[in-house]
């Protein structure tokens, strides 16, 4: 199943810089691993904000939930999820 996920990161203003840097490094490593596996298919930054729009390709809602909960920055995120399905007017043969 494909999911559109909008993530907004809201780190506390008083978080120590080294803690924030480590969380971001851990987040990047996991995000890149999930992209390499094909689970996190697309990742786009929202210009001017600490937000992203992502497309996940997972088996079901539970797998998406479990992946999101693993993200190091998850405790500091506002997450909006929308399931996607193919549009009948799409000219593409697949979902890529």
Biopython code that builds the backbone (N, CA, C, O; Angstrom):
import numpy as np
from Bio.PDB.StructureBuilder import StructureBuilder

atoms = [
    (1, "UNK", "N", (0.838, -1.182, 0.000)),
    (1, "UNK", "CA", (0.000, 0.000, 0.000)),
    (1, "UNK", "C", (0.882, 1.245, 0.000)),
    (1, "UNK", "O", (1.946, 1.279, 0.618)),
    (2, "UNK", "N", (0.414, 2.252, -0.703)),
    (2, "UNK", "CA", (1.127, 3.516, -0.734)),
    (2, "UNK", "C", (0.470, 4.504, 0.231)),
    (2, "UNK", "O", (-0.753, 4.572, 0.346)),
    (3, "UNK", "N", (1.323, 5.267, 0.921)),
    (3, "UNK", "CA", (0.850, 6.270, 1.861)),
    (3, "UNK", "C", (1.594, 7.578, 1.636)),
    (3, "UNK", "O", (2.811, 7.593, 1.453)),
    (4, "UNK", "N", (0.849, 8.664, 1.653)),
    (4, "UNK", "CA", (1.392, 10.020, 1.643)),
    (4, "UNK", "C", (1.526, 10.416, 3.116)),
    (4, "UNK", "O", (0.543, 10.404, 3.857)),
    (5, "UNK", "N", (2.744, 10.767, 3.536)),
    (5, "UNK", "CA", (2.987, 11.108, 4.940)),
    (5, "UNK", "C", (3.621, 12.495, 5.001)),
    (5, "UNK", "O", (4.667, 12.746, 4.403)),
    (6, "UNK", "N", (2.969, 13.379, 5.730)),
    (6, "UNK", "CA", (3.477, 14.740, 5.943)),
    (6, "UNK", "C", (3.997, 14.795, 7.377)),
    (6, "UNK", "O", (3.241, 14.604, 8.329)),
    (7, "UNK", "N", (5.294, 15.057, 7.520)),
    (7, "UNK", "CA", (5.923, 15.109, 8.836)),
    (7, "UNK", "C", (6.420, 16.523, 9.110)),
    (7, "UNK", "O", (7.116, 17.122, 8.290)),
    (8, "UNK", "N", (6.056, 17.041, 10.267)),
    (8, "UNK", "CA", (6.534, 18.330, 10.738)),
    (8, "UNK", "C", (7.319, 18.085, 12.019)),
    (8, "UNK", "O", (6.778, 17.556, 12.990)),
    (9, "UNK", "N", (8.585, 18.465, 12.023)),
    (9, "UNK", "CA", (9.449, 18.252, 13.190)),
    (9, "UNK", "C", (9.414, 19.505, 14.057)),
    (9, "UNK", "O", (9.560, 20.622, 13.562)),
    (10, "UNK", "N", (9.217, 19.302, 15.365)),
    (10, "UNK", "CA", (9.154, 20.401, 16.325)),
    (10, "UNK", "C", (10.055, 20.074, 17.512)),
    (10, "UNK", "O", (9.583, 19.628, 18.558)),
    (11, "UNK", "N", (11.360, 20.300, 17.338)),
    (11, "UNK", "CA", (12.301, 20.056, 18.427)),
    (11, "UNK", "C", (12.131, 21.128, 19.498)),
    (11, "UNK", "O", (11.876, 22.290, 19.181)),
    (12, "UNK", "N", (12.271, 20.742, 20.763)),
    (12, "UNK", "CA", (12.185, 21.752, 21.834)),
    (12, "UNK", "C", (13.308, 22.784, 21.687)),
    (12, "UNK", "O", (14.438, 22.440, 21.339)),
    (13, "UNK", "N", (12.987, 24.037, 21.952)),
    (13, "UNK", "CA", (13.976, 25.114, 21.817)),
    (13, "UNK", "C", (15.141, 24.939, 22.781)),
    (13, "UNK", "O", (16.249, 25.402, 22.510)),
    (14, "UNK", "N", (14.896, 24.275, 23.900)),
    (14, "UNK", "CA", (15.954, 24.123, 24.899)),
    (14, "UNK", "C", (16.698, 22.783, 24.777)),
    (14, "UNK", "O", (17.483, 22.432, 25.657)),
    (15, "UNK", "N", (16.452, 22.033, 23.688)),
    (15, "UNK", "CA", (17.182, 20.782, 23.488)),
    (15, "UNK", "C", (18.651, 21.103, 23.231)),
    (15, "UNK", "O", (18.956, 21.959, 22.400)),
    (16, "UNK", "N", (19.567, 20.426, 23.931)),
    (16, "UNK", "CA", (20.990, 20.659, 23.686)),
    (16, "UNK", "C", (21.355, 20.367, 22.227)),
    (16, "UNK", "O", (20.841, 19.424, 21.625)),
    (17, "UNK", "N", (22.236, 21.179, 21.678)),
    (17, "UNK", "CA", (22.622, 21.063, 20.267)),
    (17, "UNK", "C", (23.197, 19.691, 19.941)),
    (17, "UNK", "O", (22.935, 19.150, 18.867)),
    (18, "UNK", "N", (23.981, 19.123, 20.858)),
    (18, "UNK", "CA", (24.564, 17.807, 20.576)),
    (18, "UNK", "C", (23.508, 16.711, 20.572)),
    (18, "UNK", "O", (23.624, 15.748, 19.814)),
    (19, "UNK", "N", (22.484, 16.841, 21.404)),
    (19, "UNK", "CA", (21.376, 15.879, 21.397)),
    (19, "UNK", "C", (20.611, 15.969, 20.081)),
    (19, "UNK", "O", (20.295, 14.950, 19.467)),
    (20, "UNK", "N", (20.317, 17.190, 19.656)),
    (20, "UNK", "CA", (19.603, 17.393, 18.382)),
    (20, "UNK", "C", (20.421, 16.856, 17.213)),
    (20, "UNK", "O", (19.874, 16.218, 16.313)),
    (21, "UNK", "N", (21.713, 17.106, 17.221)),
    (21, "UNK", "CA", (22.578, 16.638, 16.134)),
    (21, "UNK", "C", (22.595, 15.113, 16.074)),
    (21, "UNK", "O", (22.567, 14.542, 14.984)),
    (22, "UNK", "N", (22.640, 14.445, 17.226)),
    (22, "UNK", "CA", (22.646, 12.979, 17.240)),
    (22, "UNK", "C", (21.319, 12.418, 16.760)),
    (22, "UNK", "O", (21.298, 11.453, 15.997)),
    (23, "UNK", "N", (20.208, 13.006, 17.194)),
    (23, "UNK", "CA", (18.884, 12.571, 16.726)),
    (23, "UNK", "C", (18.776, 12.706, 15.210)),
    (23, "UNK", "O", (18.274, 11.805, 14.539)),
    (24, "UNK", "N", (19.244, 13.826, 14.673)),
    (24, "UNK", "CA", (19.186, 14.059, 13.225)),
    (24, "UNK", "C", (20.057, 13.069, 12.463)),
    (24, "UNK", "O", (19.662, 12.588, 11.400)),
    (25, "UNK", "N", (21.235, 12.760, 12.993)),
    (25, "UNK", "CA", (22.120, 11.781, 12.341)),
    (25, "UNK", "C", (21.491, 10.392, 12.357)),
    (25, "UNK", "O", (21.536, 9.676, 11.356)),
    (26, "UNK", "N", (20.908, 10.012, 13.487)),
    (26, "UNK", "CA", (20.243, 8.705, 13.587)),
    (26, "UNK", "C", (19.037, 8.636, 12.662)),
    (26, "UNK", "O", (18.787, 7.609, 12.030)),
    (27, "UNK", "N", (18.289, 9.735, 12.585)),
    (27, "UNK", "CA", (17.118, 9.808, 11.693)),
    (27, "UNK", "C", (17.547, 9.644, 10.233)),
    (27, "UNK", "O", (16.918, 8.903, 9.478)),
    (28, "UNK", "N", (18.607, 10.331, 9.844)),
    (28, "UNK", "CA", (19.096, 10.252, 8.470)),
    (28, "UNK", "C", (19.513, 8.832, 8.119)),
    (28, "UNK", "O", (19.188, 8.336, 7.040)),
    (29, "UNK", "N", (20.228, 8.179, 9.021)),
    (29, "UNK", "CA", (20.680, 6.803, 8.766)),
    (29, "UNK", "C", (19.496, 5.861, 8.573)),
    (29, "UNK", "O", (19.502, 5.046, 7.650)),
    (30, "UNK", "N", (18.488, 5.960, 9.424)),
    (30, "UNK", "CA", (17.326, 5.078, 9.300)),
    (30, "UNK", "C", (16.524, 5.421, 8.043)),
    (30, "UNK", "O", (16.075, 4.522, 7.331)),
    (31, "UNK", "N", (16.343, 6.709, 7.768)),
    (31, "UNK", "CA", (15.593, 7.116, 6.576)),
    (31, "UNK", "C", (16.264, 6.594, 5.308)),
    (31, "UNK", "O", (15.590, 6.118, 4.394)),
    (32, "UNK", "N", (17.584, 6.685, 5.256)),
    (32, "UNK", "CA", (18.288, 6.199, 4.068)),
    (32, "UNK", "C", (18.201, 4.686, 3.952)),
    (32, "UNK", "O", (18.095, 4.160, 2.845)),
    (33, "UNK", "N", (18.244, 3.981, 5.069)),
    (33, "UNK", "CA", (18.098, 2.529, 5.043)),
    (33, "UNK", "C", (16.704, 2.131, 4.546)),
    (33, "UNK", "O", (16.569, 1.211, 3.739)),
    (34, "UNK", "N", (15.679, 2.822, 5.026)),
    (34, "UNK", "CA", (14.310, 2.526, 4.585)),
    (34, "UNK", "C", (14.110, 2.875, 3.114)),
    (34, "UNK", "O", (13.340, 2.211, 2.420)),
    (35, "UNK", "N", (14.802, 3.917, 2.628)),
    (35, "UNK", "CA", (14.726, 4.246, 1.207)),
    (35, "UNK", "C", (15.397, 3.159, 0.372)),
    (35, "UNK", "O", (14.878, 2.758, -0.670)),
    (36, "UNK", "N", (16.542, 2.690, 0.832)),
    (36, "UNK", "CA", (17.248, 1.628, 0.101)),
    (36, "UNK", "C", (16.429, 0.344, 0.048)),
    (36, "UNK", "O", (16.506, -0.401, -0.929)),
    (37, "UNK", "N", (15.646, 0.082, 1.090)),
    (37, "UNK", "CA", (14.822, -1.128, 1.116)),
    (37, "UNK", "C", (13.569, -1.000, 0.250)),
    (37, "UNK", "O", (12.906, -1.996, -0.036)),
    (38, "UNK", "N", (13.241, 0.243, -0.171)),
    (38, "UNK", "CA", (12.046, 0.473, -0.976)),
    (38, "UNK", "C", (10.817, 0.795, -0.158)),
    (38, "UNK", "O", (9.762, 1.081, -0.725)),
    (39, "UNK", "N", (10.921, 0.758, 1.159)),
    (39, "UNK", "CA", (9.763, 1.066, 2.023)),
    (39, "UNK", "C", (9.449, 2.560, 2.018)),
    (39, "UNK", "O", (8.283, 2.954, 2.015)),
    (40, "UNK", "N", (10.498, 3.394, 2.016)),
    (40, "UNK", "CA", (10.344, 4.856, 1.990)),
    (40, "UNK", "C", (10.694, 5.264, 0.575)),
    (40, "UNK", "O", (11.852, 5.540, 0.262)),
    (41, "UNK", "N", (9.674, 5.300, -0.285)),
    (41, "UNK", "CA", (9.901, 5.439, -1.719)),
    (41, "UNK", "C", (10.347, 6.832, -2.144)),
    (41, "UNK", "O", (11.243, 6.964, -2.978)),
    (42, "UNK", "N", (9.739, 7.868, -1.589)),
    (42, "UNK", "CA", (10.085, 9.245, -1.951)),
    (42, "UNK", "C", (10.167, 10.095, -0.698)),
    (42, "UNK", "O", (9.444, 9.865, 0.271)),
    (43, "UNK", "N", (11.062, 11.087, -0.725)),
    (43, "UNK", "CA", (11.247, 11.999, 0.401)),
    (43, "UNK", "C", (11.553, 13.384, -0.144)),
    (43, "UNK", "O", (12.566, 13.590, -0.813)),
    (44, "UNK", "N", (10.665, 14.338, 0.151)),
    (44, "UNK", "CA", (10.845, 15.718, -0.303)),
    (44, "UNK", "C", (10.785, 16.667, 0.884)),
    (44, "UNK", "O", (9.935, 16.523, 1.763)),
    (45, "UNK", "N", (11.688, 17.633, 0.906)),
    (45, "UNK", "CA", (11.680, 18.680, 1.919)),
    (45, "UNK", "C", (10.681, 19.747, 1.511)),
    (45, "UNK", "O", (10.518, 20.036, 0.325)),
    (46, "UNK", "N", (10.007, 20.334, 2.505)),
    (46, "UNK", "CA", (9.149, 21.492, 2.275)),
    (46, "UNK", "C", (10.043, 22.725, 2.423)),
    (46, "UNK", "O", (10.604, 22.956, 3.494)),
    (47, "UNK", "N", (10.177, 23.506, 1.371)),
    (47, "UNK", "CA", (11.072, 24.671, 1.385)),
    (47, "UNK", "C", (10.678, 25.642, 2.494)),
    (47, "UNK", "O", (9.512, 26.013, 2.634)),
    (48, "UNK", "N", (11.667, 26.040, 3.267)),
    (48, "UNK", "CA", (11.463, 27.039, 4.304)),
    (48, "UNK", "C", (10.883, 26.520, 5.601)),
    (48, "UNK", "O", (10.549, 27.312, 6.483)),
    (49, "UNK", "N", (10.754, 25.206, 5.743)),
    (49, "UNK", "CA", (10.162, 24.641, 6.963)),
    (49, "UNK", "C", (10.902, 23.363, 7.343)),
    (49, "UNK", "O", (11.573, 22.753, 6.511)),
    (50, "UNK", "N", (10.777, 22.969, 8.592)),
    (50, "UNK", "CA", (11.358, 21.699, 9.038)),
    (50, "UNK", "C", (10.278, 20.637, 8.870)),
    (50, "UNK", "O", (9.771, 20.080, 9.844)),
    (51, "UNK", "N", (9.939, 20.371, 7.613)),
    (51, "UNK", "CA", (8.864, 19.447, 7.250)),
    (51, "UNK", "C", (9.271, 18.655, 6.023)),
    (51, "UNK", "O", (10.155, 19.057, 5.266)),
    (52, "UNK", "N", (8.604, 17.512, 5.838)),
    (52, "UNK", "CA", (8.800, 16.762, 4.602)),
    (52, "UNK", "C", (7.499, 16.108, 4.190)),
    (52, "UNK", "O", (6.590, 15.907, 4.995)),
    (53, "UNK", "N", (7.442, 15.788, 2.929)),
    (53, "UNK", "CA", (6.379, 14.968, 2.344)),
    (53, "UNK", "C", (7.052, 13.700, 1.864)),
    (53, "UNK", "O", (8.050, 13.746, 1.145)),
    (54, "UNK", "N", (6.503, 12.575, 2.263)),
    (54, "UNK", "CA", (7.097, 11.294, 1.909)),
    (54, "UNK", "C", (6.040, 10.355, 1.354)),
    (54, "UNK", "O", (4.852, 10.484, 1.652)),
    (55, "UNK", "N", (6.492, 9.408, 0.541)),
    (55, "UNK", "CA", (5.643, 8.323, 0.061)),
    (55, "UNK", "C", (6.247, 7.030, 0.586)),
    (55, "UNK", "O", (7.406, 6.714, 0.317)),
    (56, "UNK", "N", (5.450, 6.295, 1.331)),
    (56, "UNK", "CA", (5.859, 4.997, 1.854)),
    (56, "UNK", "C", (5.137, 3.898, 1.085)),
    (56, "UNK", "O", (3.975, 4.052, 0.708)),
    (57, "UNK", "N", (5.824, 2.803, 0.860)),
    (57, "UNK", "CA", (5.272, 1.635, 0.181)),
    (57, "UNK", "C", (5.420, 0.451, 1.131)),
    (57, "UNK", "O", (6.469, -0.190, 1.191)),
    (58, "UNK", "N", (4.348, 0.175, 1.870)),
    (58, "UNK", "CA", (4.376, -0.853, 2.906)),
    (58, "UNK", "C", (3.168, -1.773, 2.761)),
    (58, "UNK", "O", (2.249, -1.491, 1.992)),
    (59, "UNK", "N", (3.180, -2.863, 3.502)),
    (59, "UNK", "CA", (2.117, -3.863, 3.383)),
    (59, "UNK", "C", (0.762, -3.345, 3.862)),
    (59, "UNK", "O", (-0.270, -3.646, 3.262)),
    (60, "UNK", "N", (0.768, -2.564, 4.947)),
    (60, "UNK", "CA", (-0.502, -2.144, 5.529)),
    (60, "UNK", "C", (-0.290, -1.025, 6.543)),
    (60, "UNK", "O", (0.833, -0.569, 6.759)),
    (61, "UNK", "N", (-1.386, -0.590, 7.162)),
    (61, "UNK", "CA", (-1.344, 0.483, 8.156)),
    (61, "UNK", "C", (-0.411, 0.155, 9.311)),
    (61, "UNK", "O", (0.327, 1.018, 9.787)),
    (62, "UNK", "N", (-0.444, -1.076, 9.753)),
    (62, "UNK", "CA", (0.369, -1.476, 10.895)),
    (62, "UNK", "C", (1.851, -1.366, 10.589)),
    (62, "UNK", "O", (2.620, -0.897, 11.429)),
    (63, "UNK", "N", (2.269, -1.791, 9.397)),
    (63, "UNK", "CA", (3.680, -1.676, 9.046)),
    (63, "UNK", "C", (4.102, -0.208, 8.992)),
    (63, "UNK", "O", (5.182, 0.142, 9.467)),
    (64, "UNK", "N", (3.265, 0.646, 8.419)),
    (64, "UNK", "CA", (3.596, 2.064, 8.390)),
    (64, "UNK", "C", (3.715, 2.608, 9.811)),
    (64, "UNK", "O", (4.681, 3.301, 10.131)),
    (65, "UNK", "N", (2.754, 2.303, 10.648)),
    (65, "UNK", "CA", (2.784, 2.765, 12.035)),
    (65, "UNK", "C", (4.071, 2.333, 12.729)),
    (65, "UNK", "O", (4.726, 3.136, 13.395)),
    (66, "UNK", "N", (4.429, 1.060, 12.570)),
    (66, "UNK", "CA", (5.637, 0.548, 13.214)),
    (66, "UNK", "C", (6.898, 1.241, 12.697)),
    (66, "UNK", "O", (7.804, 1.531, 13.478)),
    (67, "UNK", "N", (6.966, 1.509, 11.390)),
    (67, "UNK", "CA", (8.122, 2.214, 10.831)),
    (67, "UNK", "C", (8.219, 3.640, 11.371)),
    (67, "UNK", "O", (9.295, 4.091, 11.763)),
    (68, "UNK", "N", (7.097, 4.339, 11.387)),
    (68, "UNK", "CA", (7.109, 5.714, 11.873)),
    (68, "UNK", "C", (7.514, 5.784, 13.341)),
    (68, "UNK", "O", (8.245, 6.689, 13.742)),
    (69, "UNK", "N", (7.046, 4.841, 14.135)),
    (69, "UNK", "CA", (7.366, 4.827, 15.569)),
    (69, "UNK", "C", (8.850, 4.587, 15.820)),
    (69, "UNK", "O", (9.356, 4.946, 16.883)),
    (70, "UNK", "N", (9.556, 3.989, 14.865)),
    (70, "UNK", "CA", (10.996, 3.733, 14.996)),
    (70, "UNK", "C", (11.845, 4.977, 14.734)),
    (70, "UNK", "O", (13.011, 5.021, 15.125)),
    (71, "UNK", "N", (11.276, 5.978, 14.083)),
    (71, "UNK", "CA", (12.056, 7.154, 13.718)),
    (71, "UNK", "C", (12.535, 7.886, 14.973)),
    (71, "UNK", "O", (11.728, 8.190, 15.851)),
    (72, "UNK", "N", (13.826, 8.171, 15.068)),
    (72, "UNK", "CA", (14.353, 8.859, 16.249)),
    (72, "UNK", "C", (13.683, 10.206, 16.536)),
    (72, "UNK", "O", (13.557, 10.599, 17.696)),
    (73, "UNK", "N", (13.254, 10.911, 15.488)),
    (73, "UNK", "CA", (12.596, 12.202, 15.681)),
    (73, "UNK", "C", (11.091, 12.082, 15.902)),
    (73, "UNK", "O", (10.424, 13.095, 16.114)),
    (74, "UNK", "N", (10.541, 10.869, 15.858)),
    (74, "UNK", "CA", (9.092, 10.687, 15.973)),
    (74, "UNK", "C", (8.485, 11.382, 17.199)),
    (74, "UNK", "O", (7.424, 11.994, 17.074)),
    (75, "UNK", "N", (9.116, 11.312, 18.372)),
    (75, "UNK", "CA", (8.507, 11.987, 19.538)),
    (75, "UNK", "C", (8.349, 13.493, 19.361)),
    (75, "UNK", "O", (7.610, 14.134, 20.109)),
    (76, "UNK", "N", (9.038, 14.057, 18.377)),
    (76, "UNK", "CA", (9.012, 15.507, 18.145)),
    (76, "UNK", "C", (8.309, 15.862, 16.844)),
    (76, "UNK", "O", (8.487, 16.962, 16.321)),
    (77, "UNK", "N", (7.510, 14.935, 16.319)),
    (77, "UNK", "CA", (6.847, 15.139, 15.028)),
    (77, "UNK", "C", (5.341, 15.250, 15.158)),
    (77, "UNK", "O", (4.713, 14.639, 16.024)),
    (78, "UNK", "N", (4.788, 16.050, 14.266)),
    (78, "UNK", "CA", (3.365, 16.012, 13.965)),
    (78, "UNK", "C", (3.284, 15.257, 12.647)),
    (78, "UNK", "O", (3.932, 15.647, 11.675)),
    (79, "UNK", "N", (2.504, 14.190, 12.596)),
    (79, "UNK", "CA", (2.453, 13.330, 11.408)),
    (79, "UNK", "C", (1.015, 13.260, 10.893)),
    (79, "UNK", "O", (0.077, 13.028, 11.655)),
    (80, "UNK", "N", (0.865, 13.466, 9.591)),
    (80, "UNK", "CA", (-0.421, 13.316, 8.921)),
    (80, "UNK", "C", (-0.262, 12.255, 7.832)),
    (80, "UNK", "O", (0.643, 12.336, 7.001)),
    (81, "UNK", "N", (-1.143, 11.268, 7.847)),
    (81, "UNK", "CA", (-1.052, 10.140, 6.921)),
    (81, "UNK", "C", (-2.309, 10.082, 6.055)),
    (81, "UNK", "O", (-3.432, 10.238, 6.536)),
    (82, "UNK", "N", (-2.080, 9.850, 4.754)),
    (82, "UNK", "CA", (-3.191, 9.665, 3.810)),
    (82, "UNK", "C", (-2.893, 8.439, 2.954)),
    (82, "UNK", "O", (-1.853, 8.389, 2.298)),
    (83, "UNK", "N", (-3.784, 7.449, 2.947)),
    (83, "UNK", "CA", (-3.587, 6.308, 2.050)),
    (83, "UNK", "C", (-3.814, 6.749, 0.602)),
    (83, "UNK", "O", (-4.645, 7.615, 0.326)),
    (84, "UNK", "N", (-3.069, 6.143, -0.303)),
    (84, "UNK", "CA", (-3.157, 6.487, -1.722)),
    (84, "UNK", "C", (-3.606, 5.278, -2.540)),
    (84, "UNK", "O", (-3.375, 4.130, -2.161)),
    (85, "UNK", "N", (-4.244, 5.559, -3.652)),
    (85, "UNK", "CA", (-4.564, 4.501, -4.614)),
    (85, "UNK", "C", (-4.386, 5.082, -6.015)),
    (85, "UNK", "O", (-4.370, 6.298, -6.203)),
    (86, "UNK", "N", (-4.256, 4.202, -6.976)),
    (86, "UNK", "CA", (-4.033, 4.642, -8.352)),
    (86, "UNK", "C", (-5.224, 5.437, -8.872)),
    (86, "UNK", "O", (-6.379, 5.147, -8.561)),
    (87, "UNK", "N", (-4.911, 6.429, -9.659)),
    (87, "UNK", "CA", (-5.954, 7.239, -10.300)),
    (87, "UNK", "C", (-6.249, 6.624, -11.662)),
    (87, "UNK", "O", (-5.319, 6.273, -12.387)),
    (88, "UNK", "N", (-7.505, 6.487, -12.021)),
    (88, "UNK", "CA", (-7.838, 5.855, -13.294)),
    (88, "UNK", "C", (-7.348, 6.623, -14.520)),
    (88, "UNK", "O", (-7.268, 6.047, -15.605)),
    (89, "UNK", "N", (-7.024, 7.886, -14.378)),
    (89, "UNK", "CA", (-6.521, 8.672, -15.519)),
    (89, "UNK", "C", (-5.005, 8.714, -15.608)),
    (89, "UNK", "O", (-4.456, 9.369, -16.493)),
    (90, "UNK", "N", (-4.325, 8.028, -14.708)),
    (90, "UNK", "CA", (-2.865, 8.017, -14.739)),
    (90, "UNK", "C", (-2.366, 7.351, -16.014)),
    (90, "UNK", "O", (-2.914, 6.339, -16.451)),
    (91, "UNK", "N", (-1.318, 7.927, -16.609)),
    (91, "UNK", "CA", (-0.757, 7.338, -17.821)),
    (91, "UNK", "C", (0.332, 6.329, -17.520)),
    (91, "UNK", "O", (0.860, 5.699, -18.436)),
    (92, "UNK", "N", (0.677, 6.164, -16.254)),
    (92, "UNK", "CA", (1.751, 5.253, -15.868)),
    (92, "UNK", "C", (1.235, 3.841, -15.602)),
    (92, "UNK", "O", (0.140, 3.654, -15.073)),
    (93, "UNK", "N", (2.038, 2.863, -15.976)),
    (93, "UNK", "CA", (1.666, 1.467, -15.786)),
    (93, "UNK", "C", (1.797, 1.007, -14.344)),
    (93, "UNK", "O", (1.129, 0.062, -13.924)),
    (94, "UNK", "N", (2.663, 1.680, -13.583)),
    (94, "UNK", "CA", (2.863, 1.281, -12.191)),
    (94, "UNK", "C", (2.782, 2.522, -11.299)),
    (94, "UNK", "O", (2.434, 3.605, -11.770)),
    (95, "UNK", "N", (3.100, 2.368, -10.029)),
    (95, "UNK", "CA", (2.966, 3.443, -9.060)),
    (95, "UNK", "C", (4.237, 4.239, -8.864)),
    (95, "UNK", "O", (4.303, 5.065, -7.954)),
    (96, "UNK", "N", (5.246, 4.021, -9.684)),
    (96, "UNK", "CA", (6.517, 4.711, -9.468)),
    (96, "UNK", "C", (6.446, 6.054, -10.057)),
    (96, "UNK", "O", (7.414, 6.810, -9.989)),
]
sb = StructureBuilder()
sb.init_structure("model")
sb.init_model(0)
sb.init_chain("A")
sb.init_seg("    ")
for serial, (resi, resn, name, xyz) in enumerate(atoms, 1):
    if name == "N":
        sb.init_residue(resn, " ", resi, " ")
    sb.init_atom(name, np.array(xyz, "f"), 0.0, 1.0, " ", f" {name:<3s}", serial, name[0])
structure = sb.get_structure()
